[in-house]
């Protein structure tokens, strides 16, 4: 939340109050600008703005107990019986879980079940309207005491916010409580430097065609581990040099992919690697090891990751998950000066903010780029 004061352009004796907050459930930025009453000095206008900000925030919260009592005395605004008596546990098991959670990707289903089982026990017996800002603050304190990191606590709060927002849309509650996420400093995602990528590329000649395809799909096409395991030949359009990404593999089950369904381009390196593959079935890649009795079988997430491990061992790099190649591909495009929308299309992010969080250009690079821009567009000075 923030409040900024500046002189009102239509009346310099008054102040223009600029208020900015994040929506308590969607986390989208909201902004409201109003003119303070005449006759207030800067300090008074600041206090007036703080009161207005408090009123604005309360519009996103549940009514306080006194307001609920007053509403109960008015027959026209009385809530339905189910709205008052439905507990969070009855709501989750009877409404939200079968109607919403089961329709999501397998990974999302497991995430909700984990949050429900491990972190929301204190809220289960409460009626939905009783889950107010004070209960949520208490929940945050409980999660902190359990040793959860801020990012994990925010994941719990986001899923709880989704439950309550779903209930609001179905008129099971009258309003949403204020859910404030914990501020977290964005961490830099691990990625390979240009020199490290050259080492990896040089070592590809020692790998099988299958392992080369895994590397190129992750780095040059931005595919996630499960998307590589689930890739089918029907998704690959060699004549158009495009691959449609629409499915993923998670814990042995195929489902819709994360983010948005979209196409990625086939690079020259990928085209060459794919032509070297032997087609053994509908999948592009299969595994064959002692775990499959030396028969070709569908890949798992673990077996796809092992393909990268074989490459990392060759160049004596630390063993990591395959996502480091996806991060490196996004970073490479950003460092080459591609605009954020091109990078978003490559990464298939549903939200532009997610793409911006993946861009790893350092401040020194940006400062150097700004200086070079001035050097390349320097105006002629008098006498030249």
N, C-alpha and C positions, 0 to 999 in steps of 0.2 A: 504494500500500500504506500502511496506517496501523495503529497499535496504540494503544489507549486503555486506561488502567488506572482502575479504580474499586473501592471496597470491595465485597467479596462480600456480598450481602444476607443469606446464610445463615450467614456467619461473618465478622464484622468484622475478624478478625485476618488474613484472607487477602485476595487481590486477584482481581478478575474481569478477565480479559484479553479485550478486544474487538478482533478482527482483521478488517480489511476489505481486499479486493483486487478487481481486475478479472480476469475469466476471460481467460487469455492468447489465446484464439482467438475467443470470442464477444463479448468486452468487456462482458459483463454483470456488474453488481456482485455480489460474493459476501461473505458475512459469517459469522464463526465466533466463538463466545464459549465460553471455558473458564475454569475456576477454577485459579489457580496453587496449587502445593503449599503446605501450611502452613509457617510459619517463615521465609518470604522477606520481606525488606523491599521497599520500592517499587523500588529500583534493581535488586535481584536478580530481582524479578518481571518487570521490564521486559526484562532479558536472557533470562529463561526464555521470555517471550512471543516475543521475536525468533527464538529457536531453533525454537519451535513454528511460527511463521509460515514459516520457511524450509522446514521439513518439509512443511507444507501446500502451498506453492508447488511443491515437487518432485513432488508427486503428479500435477501436470499436465504434467510434463516427461518427455522420453525417459529411459530408464535410462542411467546413466553407463557408460563402457567396461568398468569392472570388473564391474558388474552384468550387462552383456551377455555377458562371458566366462563368468561363473558360470552364466548361463542356458544358454549353449551346451553346457556340460558335462552338463546335465540333459536326457536325451532327451525326457522328457515335455513340456518347455517349449520345445523347439527350434522355431524359426520355420520356416515353409515356405520352400522353395528360392526361389520367386518373390519372397517378401518381402525376402530378403537381397540379391538380385541386380538387382532392378528399379531402374534409374536414374530420376532425375526426368524426363529427356527421354523415355525410353521410356514412363514412366507417363503423361506429359502427352499425347504424340502417340497412344499406343496405347489409353489408358483414359479419362483425364479429358476430353480435348478432344472426342472423338466421343460420349461418353456423357453429359457434363454441359454443356459449353460450347455445343455445337450446339443444345441445347434451350432456350437462353436468348434474350432479346431481342437484336436486332441490335446495339444499342449495347453490351450486356454482352459479346457475342462479340468486338466490336472492342476493347473494353477489355482483355479477357484476352489477346487476340493481341498487343496493344501492349505489355503488361507482359511477356509471355513473350519477345517478340522483342528488346525494348530493355533489360530490367533483370534478367533472371534467367539470363544466360549463364554466370555463374560457378558456378551450382548445377546446371546441366543434366547434367554427367557424373557427379554424385554419386549413390550409392545412396540410396534414400529414408531408411533409418535413419541415414545419416551427416549428415543435415540437422538439426543440433542447435542449441542456443542460441548456441554460439560461432560457427557458420557464419552464423547469422542476424544476430548482432552485426556480423560482418564485412561482410555484405551491406548493412546499414544504413550502415556507414562508406563503402562504395563508392558508394552512392547519394548520400550527402552530398557526397562528393568530386566527383561529376558535376554538382553544383549544384542538385539537386532540392530543392524546398521540403518542409517537414515534412508538409504535407497530401498531397503526391504520394507521399512515402515511405510514409506510412500506407496509401495505396491499394494499393501494391505488396505490403506486408506482409499486408493483409487478403485479397488474392487468393491469396497463398502459403498463408496459414492455411486458406483454404477448400480448396485442393488437398490439403493434408495431412489435414485433417479428413475429406474425402471418402475418402482412402486408408485412414484409420483405420477408418472404418465398414465398409470392405470387407476388413478384416484384412490389409492390405498392410504396415502398420507396427504396432508394439506400443504406441506412445504418441505424444503430441504434444509437440514442443519448446515451450518458453516463448517466446512472441512478444509483446514489449512494444511498444505503439505509442508514438510520440513525442507528448508533451503539446502541444496546440495551443490557443492562445487563440481562442475563437470570434469570428469577424469578423461585424460587423453587415452584414446583407444590404441592398443598396440598395433603397429604396422611396420613393414619392412622399408628400409631406405632404398634409394636407387642402387647403391653398391650391393646391398644384400640381394635385391631382386636379380641383378646380373649374375651373382653366384648361383642362385637357384635355377635360373634359366640355363646356365652352362652345364648344370648337372642333370638336366632333363634327358640328355642323350643316353644316360645310363639306366633309365627307367623303362618300364613296359609302356606300350601305347595307352593302356588303361590308366596308369598313374599320371601320364602326361595330360590326358583329357581331364582328369580331376583337377590338376593344377590350373590349366587354362580356363576351365569353367569357373573356378573360384576367383581367379585374379582378373581375367580379361572380360568375364561376363557377370561377375558379382553374384554367382549362385551360392546359396547357403548349403550347409551339409546335407540336410534332408532333401533339398530340391535336386541335388546331384544324384542322390540315391534313388529318387522317384522318377527321374527323367526317362521319357519314352521316345522311341524313334518317331512316333507320330507327332511329337512336339517339335521335331527338328525339320526345318524347311531349307534343305541345302541349296535349292535353286534360288530362293529368295534371300539366303544367308541370314535367316532369322530363327530364333528358338523361342517358343511360347512357354512361359513359366506359369503354371497354374496349379501344380500339386507339390506336395512335400511328403517325406516319410518321417514319422515320429514314433519311436518305440515299436517298430514293426507294423504300424498302421499307416496307410496312405490317406491323405486328406488335403484340403485346400491349402495353398501356400500362404505364407505370412506376407503382409503388406498388400500390394495391388497385383492383380494378374496383368502381365504385360509381356512384351517381346524384348529380347536382347539380340544384338547383332552377333553374327559369327565372324570372328576375326580370321585372318589368314592362318595364324598358328592353330586355331581350333579346327578350321576346315581341313588342314593337313592331318591333324591328329585323328579326327573322326574318320577320314578316309582309310586310315590304317587299322581301324577297329574291325574285328570280326563280329558280324551280327549273329548273336546266339538266341535272340528272342525279342520280345517287345521292349525291354529295357535297353538303354544305351550301354550301361555298365553292369557287369556281374562280378561276383567274387568267387574264388575257388581256393580252398585251403583245407587244412585238416578239420576245421570246424564245420565244414560242409561235406565232409567225407570225400573231398577232392572232386566234388561235382559243382557245376556252376549254379549259383543261387543268387537271389536278390541281395543287394547291398543293404547293410544297416548303417546307421549313423557312425557307429564305431569303426566299421570296416572302411568307410570312406575316409575317416580321419587317419587311419593307418597308412593310406596312400601318401598323405602329406608327411607322416612320420618317417617313412622310408626316404623321402627326399631330404628332410631335415637332418637325418642321421648322416647322409652322404656329405653334406656341407658342414656338419658339426654345429648345427643351430639347436637352440633349446626346442624341445618338443612342445607344440601348442595345438590348439584347435584350429580347424580350417577357416574360422572366421577371420583370422589374421590376414589371409589372402584377400578376402572381400574388403576389409578395411584398407589394405594396401592399394587395391584397385581404385577405390573411391578417392583416397588421398592422392594417388598418381594423377587422376583426372583434374583434381583441384589444383595441384601444383603446376599442371600444364596450362592453367588459365581458363579451363572450361567453366562456363557459367553454372550457377547453382541448379538451374532447371535441367540442364543436360546431365548433371551428376545425379539429380533426383530420378530422372528417367532410367539411368543406368542402375541405380540402387533399388528402384521400384518402391520407394518410400511413399506411404500414403500422405504423410505430413511433411511440408517443407522444413519445419523446425528440426525434424529428425536428421535430414540431410545436412543441415548446417552444423549439427553436433558432430558429424563425422569428418568435417573438413579440418585438416591438421596443418594449415599454413601457419607458420610462426610469425610473430610480430615483426621480427627482423626482416623476413621475406616481404611482408606487406610494406614495411617502411622503405625497403630498397626499391620495391616496385613503384611506390609513390615518387621517390626521387628520380627514377629513370623516366617516369612520365613527364616530370617537369623538364628534364634534360632534353627529351625528345620533342617537346613543344615549347621551347623557350622563346619568348617574344624578343624581337630585335630591340636592342637598347639604343638610345640616341648616340649618334656618331658611328654606328656600324652600317 
